[in-house]
Amino acid sequence: MKQACVHSFPMTHPADVAALAAELAAGRIAARAIAGIIVKTEGNGLDNDWTRVMAWDALVALLRAHDTEPSVQRMSIIVSGGCEGVTTPHMVVFECRDVPAEHPPGRALAIGHAVSEPLLPEQIGTAAQVASTCLAVERAMQQAGLAREEVEYVQVKAPWLSEVHQQAALARGVRLKAADAHASKPWTRAACALGVALALGEATPAQASEAAINSDASVFTRRAAVTAGNDTLQNEVLVFGMSSGWAGSARVAQASLADLLDAGAIHDALARAGLPPRGAQLPAALQSQVRAVLFKGDPARSGLLRGERQLMWHDSDVHALRHLRAVMSGVIGAVTGTTRVFVSAGAEHQGPPGGGTFAVFVDAAAQA
């Protein structure tokens, strides 16, 4: 039987893996049991954000030192830059342990991991990527033993079109969805999100068609977040759900925020994870049970929030997505009481437009 464990560690700089290294050295975490690592580190979150490379290199070196090859076939390492607002740079490690079959009845966190076959550069942002992601999500669900209705949250690491991919496509005389790496991000995120929606039954094949990609905002998944940055041209998928076939005290719950001030949806997710808030903020005695908080969303393209004019998309000094990370770190932090908040922008087909997707991971056995 499997048991999922969720670990959270602060980071003093982008390459700081000391906390994880100590846990590995002490045997409290098994390197070969790690299914995924999600990092939120300082940086601008754009193409020239080398903090992601620093964190990635440090993690890969650490895992290799423990005789573990961190290939995408075994685990996903997702690094996102941008700690605006009150966000604390941190990493979340998802571990899947083997435990004795006997365990108390109930449902616990289950984790599945899968990787698609490599795509061609010209398939990024197309129906081929939608189908590829859908198959990877289905395989991850099967690995975890999760049915569609048991899936709470899906994290996808999507490929983007690096300069190498662009040159290779140009040499073959094929056309791409985007002319550079940054411009490819909305296409790869959108196609992957629709693939998740298709796999989870949130969209029909007709609704998740190529024509809908970045065109029909009414089609979206409420249970996924997609980050772009995989150079292997593969879709990496982590599926999280609640299953009676898994052991342990870890839980996950998600919610769809209608807009950036939808604190009620955050409270709902906390309650579904077993942490009913009493008042405006989660009580201090329960905050220690929160292991990870993740949000994916965008400011409304209308430029309005609850009828009031907003300037996030019109600020020539600070990019809208940096505004988003600052705002949501405060909104989510105020409700959960934690500053270890993973906030990511670029939410094409991920949650309702102007809102987003929220997930919280909890360890019910943690003590204050």
FIPALUM-808547 format. One record per residue (C-alpha): x, z, y; residue number from 1; residue in one letter. Coordinates in Angstrom, 3 decimals. Example, Ala and Ser with C-alpha at 12.3 -4.5 7.8 and 13.67 -1.06 7.14 Angstrom:
BEGIN
+----------+----------+----------+-----+------+
!        X !        Z !        Y !  nr ! rest !
+----------+----------+----------+-----+------+
!   12.300 !    7.800 !   -4.500 !   1 !    A !
!   13.670 !    7.140 !   -1.060 !   2 !    S !
+----------+----------+----------+-----+------+
This chain:
BEGIN
+----------+----------+----------+-----+------+
!        X !        Z !        Y !  nr ! rest !
+----------+----------+----------+-----+------+
!    0.000 !    0.000 !    0.000 !   1 !    M !
!    1.081 !   -0.645 !    3.550 !   2 !    K !
!    1.140 !    1.670 !    6.547 !   3 !    Q !
!    1.536 !    0.364 !   10.091 !   4 !    A !
!    3.495 !    2.429 !   12.581 !   5 !    C !
!    3.819 !    1.783 !   16.319 !   6 !    V !
!    6.861 !    3.062 !   18.213 !   7 !    H !
!    7.443 !    2.994 !   21.973 !   8 !    S !
!   10.803 !    3.375 !   23.708 !   9 !    F !
!   11.733 !    3.309 !   27.418 !  10 !    P !
!   14.596 !    1.050 !   28.528 !  11 !    M !
!   17.101 !    1.865 !   31.265 !  12 !    T !
!   18.201 !   -1.786 !   31.582 !  13 !    H !
!   17.304 !   -5.122 !   29.933 !  14 !    P !
!   19.858 !   -4.768 !   27.128 !  15 !    A !
!   19.134 !   -1.092 !   26.429 !  16 !    D !
!   18.374 !   -0.765 !   22.720 !  17 !    V !
!   19.858 !    2.732 !   22.363 !  18 !    A !
!   16.575 !    4.469 !   21.504 !  19 !    A !
!   15.746 !    1.995 !   18.741 !  20 !    L !
!   19.347 !    2.128 !   17.510 !  21 !    A !
!   19.115 !    5.921 !   17.148 !  22 !    A !
!   15.890 !    5.648 !   15.116 !  23 !    E !
!   17.409 !    3.005 !   12.850 !  24 !    L !
!   20.583 !    5.029 !   12.340 !  25 !    A !
!   18.563 !    8.131 !   11.455 !  26 !    A !
!   16.418 !    6.178 !    8.995 !  27 !    G !
!   13.211 !    6.968 !   10.859 !  28 !    R !
!   12.580 !    3.217 !   11.253 !  29 !    I !
!   13.541 !    0.667 !    8.609 !  30 !    A !
!   14.874 !   -2.547 !   10.118 !  31 !    A !
!   13.517 !   -4.660 !    7.283 !  32 !    R !
!   10.042 !   -3.223 !    7.813 !  33 !    A !
!    9.778 !   -4.381 !   11.435 !  34 !    I !
!    7.096 !   -7.040 !   11.877 !  35 !    A !
!    7.371 !   -7.446 !   15.615 !  36 !    G !
!    8.925 !   -6.158 !   18.814 !  37 !    I !
!    7.308 !   -6.607 !   22.224 !  38 !    I !
!    9.470 !   -5.935 !   25.274 !  39 !    V !
!    8.531 !   -5.636 !   28.932 !  40 !    K !
!   11.648 !   -5.763 !   31.063 !  41 !    T !
!   12.580 !   -6.155 !   34.707 !  42 !    E !
!   13.001 !   -9.635 !   36.089 !  43 !    G !
!   10.832 !  -12.197 !   37.818 !  44 !    N !
!    9.171 !  -13.537 !   34.665 !  45 !    G !
!   10.058 !  -17.123 !   35.603 !  46 !    L !
!   12.347 !  -19.717 !   34.029 !  47 !    D !
!   15.481 !  -18.204 !   35.562 !  48 !    N !
!   14.705 !  -14.701 !   34.331 !  49 !    D !
!   17.800 !  -13.943 !   32.270 !  50 !    W !
!   16.685 !  -10.375 !   31.575 !  51 !    T !
!   14.728 !  -11.833 !   28.655 !  52 !    R !
!   17.877 !  -13.342 !   27.181 !  53 !    V !
!   19.748 !  -10.067 !   27.651 !  54 !    M !
!   17.055 !   -8.099 !   25.821 !  55 !    A !
!   16.749 !  -10.694 !   23.053 !  56 !    W !
!   20.515 !  -10.832 !   22.418 !  57 !    D !
!   20.802 !   -7.045 !   22.324 !  58 !    A !
!   17.945 !   -6.706 !   19.833 !  59 !    L !
!   19.246 !   -9.472 !   17.572 !  60 !    V !
!   22.744 !   -7.928 !   17.526 !  61 !    A !
!   21.300 !   -4.504 !   16.703 !  62 !    L !
!   19.142 !   -5.774 !   13.850 !  63 !    L !
!   21.971 !   -7.819 !   12.383 !  64 !    R !
!   24.128 !   -4.704 !   12.374 !  65 !    A !
!   21.534 !   -3.200 !   10.038 !  66 !    H !
!   21.820 !   -6.099 !    7.595 !  67 !    D !
!   18.597 !   -7.665 !    8.820 !  68 !    T !
!   18.438 !  -11.273 !    9.934 !  69 !    E !
!   15.741 !  -11.270 !   12.640 !  70 !    P !
!   14.497 !  -14.787 !   11.923 !  71 !    S !
!   11.070 !  -15.886 !   13.111 !  72 !    V !
!    9.989 !  -16.069 !    9.477 !  73 !    Q !
!   10.396 !  -12.310 !    9.155 !  74 !    R !
!    9.486 !  -10.902 !   12.568 !  75 !    M !
!    8.551 !  -11.875 !   16.099 !  76 !    S !
!   10.555 !  -10.668 !   19.090 !  77 !    I !
!    8.583 !  -11.215 !   22.288 !  78 !    I !
!   10.267 !  -10.464 !   25.614 !  79 !    V !
!    8.405 !  -10.697 !   28.898 !  80 !    S !
!    9.916 !  -10.198 !   32.339 !  81 !    G !
!    8.157 !   -8.682 !   35.322 !  82 !    G !
!    7.734 !   -4.936 !   35.872 !  83 !    C !
!    6.040 !   -5.039 !   39.245 !  84 !    E !
!    3.908 !   -2.103 !   40.347 !  85 !    G !
!    4.227 !    1.083 !   38.303 !  86 !    V !
!    5.272 !   -0.528 !   35.015 !  87 !    T !
!    8.107 !    1.193 !   33.167 !  88 !    T !
!   10.456 !   -1.183 !   31.300 !  89 !    P !
!    9.933 !   -0.470 !   27.608 !  90 !    H !
!    9.739 !   -1.880 !   24.111 !  91 !    M !
!    7.099 !   -1.491 !   21.414 !  92 !    V !
!    8.157 !   -1.775 !   17.765 !  93 !    V !
!    5.602 !   -2.543 !   15.048 !  94 !    F !
!    6.664 !   -1.399 !   11.586 !  95 !    E !
!    4.956 !   -2.007 !    8.223 !  96 !    C !
!    6.005 !    0.553 !    5.618 !  97 !    R !
!    5.323 !    0.713 !    1.890 !  98 !    D !
!    3.567 !    3.982 !    0.999 !  99 !    V !
!    1.937 !    5.444 !   -2.131 ! 100 !    P !
!   -1.473 !    4.002 !   -2.935 ! 101 !    A !
!   -3.306 !    7.298 !   -2.497 ! 102 !    E !
!   -4.527 !    7.821 !    1.046 ! 103 !    H !
!   -7.566 !    9.429 !    2.721 ! 104 !    P !
!  -10.601 !    7.160 !    3.084 ! 105 !    P !
!  -11.012 !    5.426 !    6.406 ! 106 !    G !
!   -9.682 !    2.504 !    8.371 ! 107 !    R !
!   -6.186 !    2.128 !    9.776 ! 108 !    A !
!   -4.123 !   -0.382 !   11.719 ! 109 !    L !
!   -3.215 !   -3.487 !    9.719 ! 110 !    A !
!   -0.627 !   -6.064 !   10.795 ! 111 !    I !
!   -0.095 !   -9.650 !    9.694 ! 112 !    G !
!    2.653 !  -12.065 !   10.727 ! 113 !    H !
!    2.901 !  -15.822 !   10.306 ! 114 !    A !
!    4.783 !  -18.779 !   11.769 ! 115 !    V !
!    3.610 !  -22.364 !   12.003 ! 116 !    S !
!    5.557 !  -25.418 !   10.978 ! 117 !    E !
!    7.662 !  -26.848 !   13.844 ! 118 !    P !
!    5.770 !  -29.101 !   16.235 ! 119 !    L !
!    7.040 !  -32.245 !   17.896 ! 120 !    L !
!    7.588 !  -31.969 !   21.665 ! 121 !    P !
!    4.718 !  -34.383 !   22.305 ! 122 !    E !
!    2.332 !  -32.144 !   20.323 ! 123 !    Q !
!    2.667 !  -29.224 !   22.735 ! 124 !    I !
!   -0.614 !  -28.740 !   24.569 ! 125 !    G !
!   -2.589 !  -30.991 !   22.231 ! 126 !    T !
!   -5.102 !  -30.691 !   19.402 ! 127 !    A !
!   -2.184 !  -30.592 !   16.975 ! 128 !    A !
!   -1.021 !  -27.301 !   18.461 ! 129 !    Q !
!   -4.565 !  -25.918 !   18.386 ! 130 !    V !
!   -4.774 !  -26.697 !   14.666 ! 131 !    A !
!   -1.264 !  -25.372 !   14.010 ! 132 !    S !
!   -2.036 !  -22.055 !   15.686 ! 133 !    T !
!   -5.354 !  -21.764 !   13.867 ! 134 !    C !
!   -3.624 !  -22.120 !   10.490 ! 135 !    L !
!   -0.949 !  -19.566 !   11.425 ! 136 !    A !
!   -3.584 !  -17.039 !   12.485 ! 137 !    V !
!   -5.453 !  -17.564 !    9.199 ! 138 !    E !
!   -2.246 !  -17.000 !    7.222 ! 139 !    R !
!   -1.469 !  -13.829 !    9.184 ! 140 !    A !
!   -4.999 !  -12.561 !    8.545 ! 141 !    M !
!   -4.604 !  -13.274 !    4.858 ! 142 !    Q !
!   -1.263 !  -11.453 !    4.750 ! 143 !    Q !
!   -2.830 !   -8.388 !    6.373 ! 144 !    A !
!   -5.999 !   -8.594 !    4.281 ! 145 !    G !
!   -8.163 !   -8.844 !    7.390 ! 146 !    L !
!  -11.480 !  -10.611 !    7.755 ! 147 !    A !
!  -12.362 !  -12.273 !   11.057 ! 148 !    R !
!  -14.559 !   -9.398 !   12.174 ! 149 !    E !
!  -11.793 !   -6.868 !   11.464 ! 150 !    E !
!   -9.287 !   -8.532 !   13.794 ! 151 !    V !
!   -8.941 !   -6.721 !   17.101 ! 152 !    E !
!   -6.025 !   -8.457 !   18.754 ! 153 !    Y !
!   -3.706 !  -11.417 !   18.258 ! 154 !    V !
!   -0.338 !  -11.845 !   19.966 ! 155 !    Q !
!    1.138 !  -15.350 !   19.976 ! 156 !    V !
!    4.610 !  -16.441 !   20.978 ! 157 !    K !
!    4.200 !  -20.081 !   21.916 ! 158 !    A !
!    6.851 !  -22.810 !   22.182 ! 159 !    P !
!    7.669 !  -24.387 !   25.493 ! 160 !    W !
!    9.367 !  -27.660 !   26.366 ! 161 !    L !
!   12.978 !  -26.824 !   27.111 ! 162 !    S !
!   15.324 !  -29.359 !   28.636 ! 163 !    E !
!   16.635 !  -30.193 !   25.163 ! 164 !    V !
!   13.121 !  -31.003 !   23.944 ! 165 !    H !
!   12.407 !  -33.115 !   27.007 ! 166 !    Q !
!   15.575 !  -35.162 !   26.551 ! 167 !    Q !
!   14.863 !  -35.677 !   22.845 ! 168 !    A !
!   11.359 !  -36.910 !   23.615 ! 169 !    A !
!   12.639 !  -39.196 !   26.371 ! 170 !    L !
!   15.142 !  -40.730 !   23.969 ! 171 !    A !
!   12.283 !  -41.567 !   21.595 ! 172 !    R !
!   10.174 !  -42.986 !   24.402 ! 173 !    G !
!    7.266 !  -40.551 !   23.986 ! 174 !    V !
!    5.248 !  -38.922 !   26.739 ! 175 !    R !
!    4.905 !  -35.160 !   27.138 ! 176 !    L !
!    2.193 !  -33.011 !   28.659 ! 177 !    K !
!    4.626 !  -31.664 !   31.253 ! 178 !    A !
!    7.784 !  -32.811 !   33.006 ! 179 !    A !
!    9.627 !  -29.490 !   32.831 ! 180 !    D !
!    9.679 !  -26.198 !   30.967 ! 181 !    A !
!    7.688 !  -24.225 !   33.530 ! 182 !    H !
!    4.956 !  -26.855 !   33.742 ! 183 !    A !
!    4.621 !  -26.819 !   29.945 ! 184 !    S !
!    3.664 !  -23.133 !   29.849 ! 185 !    K !
!   -0.024 !  -23.521 !   30.793 ! 186 !    P !
!   -0.429 !  -26.246 !   28.158 ! 187 !    W !
!    1.203 !  -24.362 !   25.295 ! 188 !    T !
!   -0.610 !  -21.117 !   26.133 ! 189 !    R !
!   -3.955 !  -22.890 !   26.393 ! 190 !    A !
!   -3.612 !  -24.749 !   23.088 ! 191 !    A !
!   -2.558 !  -21.590 !   21.241 ! 192 !    C !
!   -5.419 !  -19.576 !   22.730 ! 193 !    A !
!   -7.947 !  -22.156 !   21.577 ! 194 !    L !
!   -6.321 !  -22.089 !   18.142 ! 195 !    G !
!   -6.917 !  -18.343 !   17.958 ! 196 !    V !
!  -10.512 !  -18.782 !   19.129 ! 197 !    A !
!  -11.027 !  -21.355 !   16.380 ! 198 !    L !
!   -9.512 !  -19.135 !   13.683 ! 199 !    A !
!  -11.602 !  -16.118 !   14.715 ! 200 !    L !
!  -14.846 !  -18.045 !   14.978 ! 201 !    G !
!  -15.059 !  -17.636 !   18.750 ! 202 !    E !
!  -15.148 !  -21.407 !   19.199 ! 203 !    A !
!  -16.263 !  -24.367 !   17.106 ! 204 !    T !
!  -13.952 !  -27.325 !   16.421 ! 205 !    P !
!  -15.915 !  -29.315 !   18.982 ! 206 !    A !
!  -15.489 !  -26.597 !   21.614 ! 207 !    Q !
!  -11.753 !  -26.204 !   20.889 ! 208 !    A !
!  -11.106 !  -29.932 !   21.166 ! 209 !    S !
!   -8.186 !  -31.510 !   22.969 ! 210 !    E !
!  -10.506 !  -32.406 !   25.845 ! 211 !    A !
!  -11.207 !  -28.695 !   26.408 ! 212 !    A !
!   -7.551 !  -27.694 !   26.823 ! 213 !    I !
!   -7.140 !  -26.400 !   30.397 ! 214 !    N !
!  -10.403 !  -28.148 !   31.234 ! 215 !    S !
!  -13.321 !  -26.089 !   29.939 ! 216 !    D !
!  -12.846 !  -22.491 !   31.108 ! 217 !    A !
!  -16.064 !  -21.441 !   29.354 ! 218 !    S !
!  -14.243 !  -21.639 !   26.006 ! 219 !    V !
!  -11.890 !  -18.720 !   25.407 ! 220 !    F !
!  -10.816 !  -16.023 !   22.997 ! 221 !    T !
!  -11.557 !  -12.388 !   23.780 ! 222 !    R !
!   -8.976 !  -11.115 !   21.300 ! 223 !    R !
!   -5.659 !  -12.800 !   22.053 ! 224 !    A !
!   -2.703 !  -12.988 !   24.393 ! 225 !    A !
!   -0.190 !  -15.840 !   24.415 ! 226 !    V !
!    3.302 !  -15.769 !   25.878 ! 227 !    T !
!    5.422 !  -18.910 !   26.221 ! 228 !    A !
!    9.127 !  -19.012 !   25.485 ! 229 !    G !
!    9.840 !  -20.007 !   21.894 ! 230 !    N !
!   12.564 !  -22.673 !   21.688 ! 231 !    D !
!   11.951 !  -23.413 !   17.996 ! 232 !    T !
!    8.706 !  -25.332 !   18.719 ! 233 !    L !
!    6.876 !  -23.028 !   16.329 ! 234 !    Q !
!    3.846 !  -20.829 !   16.990 ! 235 !    N !
!    4.618 !  -17.211 !   16.051 ! 236 !    E !
!    1.571 !  -15.059 !   15.387 ! 237 !    V !
!    1.032 !  -11.315 !   15.069 ! 238 !    L !
!   -2.483 !  -10.287 !   14.030 ! 239 !    V !
!   -3.693 !   -6.701 !   14.444 ! 240 !    F !
!   -6.880 !   -5.229 !   13.031 ! 241 !    G !
!   -8.493 !   -2.240 !   11.380 ! 242 !    M !
!   -8.674 !   -2.202 !    7.579 ! 243 !    S !
!   -9.634 !    0.219 !    4.824 ! 244 !    S !
!   -6.829 !   -1.295 !    2.764 ! 245 !    G !
!   -4.096 !    0.156 !    4.996 ! 246 !    W !
!   -2.924 !    3.760 !    5.343 ! 247 !    A !
!   -1.849 !    5.854 !    8.306 ! 248 !    G !
!   -3.062 !    7.249 !   11.600 ! 249 !    S !
!   -2.402 !    4.202 !   13.794 ! 250 !    A !
!   -5.338 !    2.402 !   15.391 ! 251 !    R !
!   -5.958 !   -0.569 !   17.640 ! 252 !    V !
!   -8.905 !   -1.492 !   19.842 ! 253 !    A !
!   -9.458 !   -4.248 !   22.356 ! 254 !    Q !
!  -11.759 !   -5.043 !   25.220 ! 255 !    A !
!  -12.476 !   -7.989 !   27.474 ! 256 !    S !
!  -12.251 !   -7.219 !   31.189 ! 257 !    L !
!  -14.837 !   -9.088 !   33.270 ! 258 !    A !
!  -12.560 !   -8.834 !   36.305 ! 259 !    D !
!   -9.418 !   -7.041 !   37.462 ! 260 !    L !
!  -11.318 !   -3.861 !   38.396 ! 261 !    L !
!  -13.228 !   -3.511 !   35.130 ! 262 !    D !
!  -12.067 !    0.009 !   34.306 ! 263 !    A !
!  -15.180 !    0.491 !   32.206 ! 264 !    G !
!  -13.908 !   -1.991 !   29.623 ! 265 !    A !
!  -10.627 !   -0.068 !   29.400 ! 266 !    I !
!  -12.560 !    3.168 !   28.812 ! 267 !    H !
!  -14.583 !    1.409 !   26.108 ! 268 !    D !
!  -11.426 !    0.322 !   24.271 ! 269 !    A !
!   -9.975 !    3.831 !   24.450 ! 270 !    L !
!  -13.184 !    5.247 !   23.006 ! 271 !    A !
!  -13.197 !    2.698 !   20.175 ! 272 !    R !
!   -9.602 !    3.712 !   19.409 ! 273 !    A !
!  -10.728 !    7.324 !   19.069 ! 274 !    G !
!   -9.780 !    8.512 !   22.557 ! 275 !    L !
!  -13.041 !    9.131 !   24.430 ! 276 !    P !
!  -12.032 !    9.702 !   28.057 ! 277 !    P !
!  -13.468 !   12.657 !   29.889 ! 278 !    R !
!  -13.476 !   11.727 !   33.542 ! 279 !    G !
!  -11.685 !    8.970 !   35.422 ! 280 !    A !
!   -8.434 !    9.268 !   33.458 ! 281 !    Q !
!   -7.590 !    9.895 !   29.824 ! 282 !    L !
!   -6.878 !   13.648 !   29.495 ! 283 !    P !
!   -3.213 !   14.617 !   29.347 ! 284 !    A !
!   -3.708 !   16.128 !   25.890 ! 285 !    A !
!   -4.665 !   12.688 !   24.551 ! 286 !    L !
!   -2.199 !   10.538 !   26.496 ! 287 !    Q !
!    0.557 !   11.266 !   23.961 ! 288 !    S !
!   -1.454 !    9.380 !   21.335 ! 289 !    Q !
!   -1.217 !    6.121 !   23.284 ! 290 !    V !
!    1.557 !    4.035 !   21.757 ! 291 !    R !
!    1.094 !    0.697 !   23.511 ! 292 !    A !
!   -1.112 !   -0.838 !   26.182 ! 293 !    V !
!   -1.228 !   -4.611 !   26.660 ! 294 !    L !
!   -3.124 !   -6.789 !   29.126 ! 295 !    F !
!   -3.270 !  -10.553 !   29.640 ! 296 !    K !
!   -5.157 !  -11.986 !   32.597 ! 297 !    G !
!   -5.158 !  -13.964 !   35.835 ! 298 !    D !
!   -6.650 !  -13.554 !   39.306 ! 299 !    P !
!   -9.886 !  -15.497 !   39.753 ! 300 !    A !
!   -9.235 !  -19.049 !   40.899 ! 301 !    R !
!  -12.151 !  -18.695 !   43.298 ! 302 !    S !
!  -10.047 !  -16.346 !   45.407 ! 303 !    G !
!  -12.827 !  -13.767 !   45.243 ! 304 !    L !
!  -13.017 !  -10.365 !   43.578 ! 305 !    L !
!  -16.500 !   -8.874 !   43.497 ! 306 !    R !
!  -17.437 !  -11.093 !   46.405 ! 307 !    G !
!  -14.486 !  -10.145 !   48.592 ! 308 !    E !
!  -11.758 !  -12.595 !   49.621 ! 309 !    R !
!   -8.395 !  -12.129 !   47.908 ! 310 !    Q !
!   -5.032 !  -13.634 !   48.921 ! 311 !    L !
!   -3.162 !  -13.541 !   45.624 ! 312 !    M !
!   -3.294 !  -17.300 !   45.085 ! 313 !    W !
!   -2.492 !  -17.991 !   48.752 ! 314 !    H !
!    0.541 !  -15.755 !   49.338 ! 315 !    D !
!    3.530 !  -17.993 !   50.079 ! 316 !    S !
!    5.962 !  -15.070 !   49.708 ! 317 !    D !
!    4.870 !  -13.438 !   46.452 ! 318 !    V !
!    3.569 !  -15.466 !   43.511 ! 319 !    H !
!    0.008 !  -14.714 !   42.408 ! 320 !    A !
!    1.127 !  -13.738 !   38.939 ! 321 !    L !
!    3.454 !  -11.096 !   40.366 ! 322 !    R !
!    0.520 !   -9.733 !   42.353 ! 323 !    H !
!   -1.419 !   -9.633 !   39.084 ! 324 !    L !
!    1.220 !   -7.591 !   37.289 ! 325 !    R !
!    1.431 !   -5.088 !   40.155 ! 326 !    A !
!   -2.333 !   -4.696 !   40.427 ! 327 !    V !
!   -3.051 !   -4.309 !   36.741 ! 328 !    M !
!   -0.215 !   -1.882 !   36.065 ! 329 !    S !
!   -1.904 !    0.415 !   38.589 ! 330 !    G !
!   -5.460 !   -0.122 !   37.365 ! 331 !    V !
!   -4.564 !    0.377 !   33.702 ! 332 !    I !
!   -2.119 !    3.189 !   34.409 ! 333 !    G !
!   -4.751 !    5.084 !   36.390 ! 334 !    A !
!   -7.134 !    5.028 !   33.416 ! 335 !    V !
!   -4.676 !    5.595 !   30.565 ! 336 !    T !
!   -2.210 !    7.884 !   32.337 ! 337 !    G !
!    0.788 !    5.865 !   31.140 ! 338 !    T !
!    3.207 !    3.590 !   32.988 ! 339 !    T !
!    4.380 !    1.896 !   29.777 ! 340 !    R !
!    1.976 !   -0.941 !   30.409 ! 341 !    V !
!    2.621 !   -4.504 !   29.253 ! 342 !    F !
!    0.964 !   -6.829 !   31.770 ! 343 !    V !
!    1.324 !  -10.589 !   31.443 ! 344 !    S !
!   -0.193 !  -13.399 !   33.491 ! 345 !    A !
!   -0.934 !  -16.976 !   32.543 ! 346 !    G !
!   -4.184 !  -16.424 !   30.658 ! 347 !    A !
!   -5.517 !  -19.908 !   30.012 ! 348 !    E !
!   -8.515 !  -19.550 !   27.626 ! 349 !    H !
!   -7.611 !  -15.862 !   27.142 ! 350 !    Q !
!  -10.486 !  -13.665 !   28.211 ! 351 !    G !
!  -13.140 !  -14.566 !   30.779 ! 352 !    P !
!  -11.826 !  -16.353 !   33.903 ! 353 !    P !
!  -10.757 !  -13.828 !   36.525 ! 354 !    G !
!  -10.611 !  -11.070 !   33.908 ! 355 !    G !
!   -8.534 !  -10.801 !   30.785 ! 356 !    G !
!   -7.809 !   -9.291 !   27.383 ! 357 !    T !
!   -6.864 !   -5.625 !   26.927 ! 358 !    F !
!   -5.557 !   -3.883 !   23.816 ! 359 !    A !
!   -4.535 !   -0.299 !   23.142 ! 360 !    V !
!   -2.586 !    1.031 !   20.153 ! 361 !    F !
!   -2.998 !    4.697 !   19.282 ! 362 !    V !
!   -1.453 !    7.153 !   16.835 ! 363 !    D !
!   -4.157 !    9.706 !   16.121 ! 364 !    A !
!   -1.638 !   12.094 !   14.549 ! 365 !    A !
!    0.609 !   12.320 !   17.617 ! 366 !    A !
!    0.893 !   15.712 !   19.255 ! 367 !    Q !
!    1.109 !   16.403 !   22.961 ! 368 !    A !
+----------+----------+----------+-----+------+
